[in-house]
Amino acid sequence: MTERDETMEERNLEVEDEQEIHEDSDTDDDGWREQLEQLERDKAQLAQQLLRLKADFDNFRRRTQGQIEDITRDANKGLLEDLLPILDNFERALASDPASESNPFLQGMEMVYQALMTALSRHGLEPISAKGQPFDPGLHEAVAMSGEQGEDDRLIVLEEVQTGYVLNEKVLRHTRVLVGPIKEEDECQR
């Protein structure tokens, strides 16, 4: 081989090497692109998982908070049910002496009763006002009836026998009442 042939052969080899390098770089570019696309898909999938986990945790937190409130409310309900007979005794004692304004002991009892009712109302306990109201079986329990029931089935509460209470807008104890028919003059007063 002549020098010229050798030079030509070297150039051919260089061109072939460059082509191989160029083909390898094309293959590498495709590999990198595929790898980049896979990483992008993985990133999107992880972002979706993170969003789902965050939403699940928020739901768990809300559900747990609701359960804690329910447990607290139920615990308060039991305590308040135990206190109702004590409130009844207070009411009976205060109603027993009409001259309580001059008796310091009964005045003190009235103050204690009012303070207790204020504290209980802060926790959601409210008495059901019944006297003079239309009879509502959702709030009242009729223990006696006064007078004849006429054509009209509507009844009115004439007297409270035992105070009823609502706790957080739910009836804790129905008010025991004496009921009677609504008279014409009762309707005129309304």
ABEGO torsion letter per residue (X at the ends): XBAAAAAAAAAAAAAAAAAAAAAAAAAAAAAAAAAAAAAAAAAAAAAAAAAAAAAAAAAAAAAAAAAAAAAAAAAAAAAAAAAAAAAAAAAAAAAABAAAAABAAAAAAAAAAAAAAAAAAAAGBBBBBABGBBBBAAABBBABBBEBBBABABBBBABBABBBBBBGGBBABBBBBBBBBBBAAAAAAX
